[in-house]
Amino acid sequence: MTTLQARRPLRATAVTIAALYAWPVLATDSDDAAELARASGCLSCHSQKEKIVGPAFASVAEKYAGQKDALAELTMSVQNGSVRKWGRIPMPAHASLPPADVKRLVEWVLKTPQ
Ligand code: HEC
């Protein structure tokens, strides 16, 4: 048996193990963001697919897709509040949310699937 043949199954095992580890990490990341959104009160006015008081997060992701300054602009909206971009109902400011949480929430909103 050559060294190459001996190594091949090892490499396959390594890839499988990496995939098994990566998958739950990715799934947990977005579950955590959803939980953060719930805990931060976002989901009393927003849902991923339906307009409630505020726009559906899927609509926000669609509107800002490909816009370079989307993260900065939406971070400002969540922190300071926003009005008249989507309608006449304003979004209140979320000044007490830690900036790292706001960034995480906005990144998650921007990744909402259509
Ligand atoms: C009291 C209801 C309410 C809550 C709570 C709320 N939102 Fe909003 N949100 C709105 C409304 C209404 C709008 C549309 C504002 C407008 O027309 O400019 C909006 C708009 C947005 C937008 C788009 C802003 C833009 O500049 O286009 C994002 C992103 C967003 N909300 C995220 C969040 C996140 C994240 C949270 C939780 C921290 C949150 N919202 C909590 C009502 C709410």
Residues whose N, C-alpha, C, O or C-beta is under 5 A from the ligand:
A	BS01	HEC	S40 G41 C42 C45 V53 G54 P55 V60 E73 L74 S77 V78 S82 V83 R84 K85 W86 G87 I89 P90 M91 H94 L105 V109
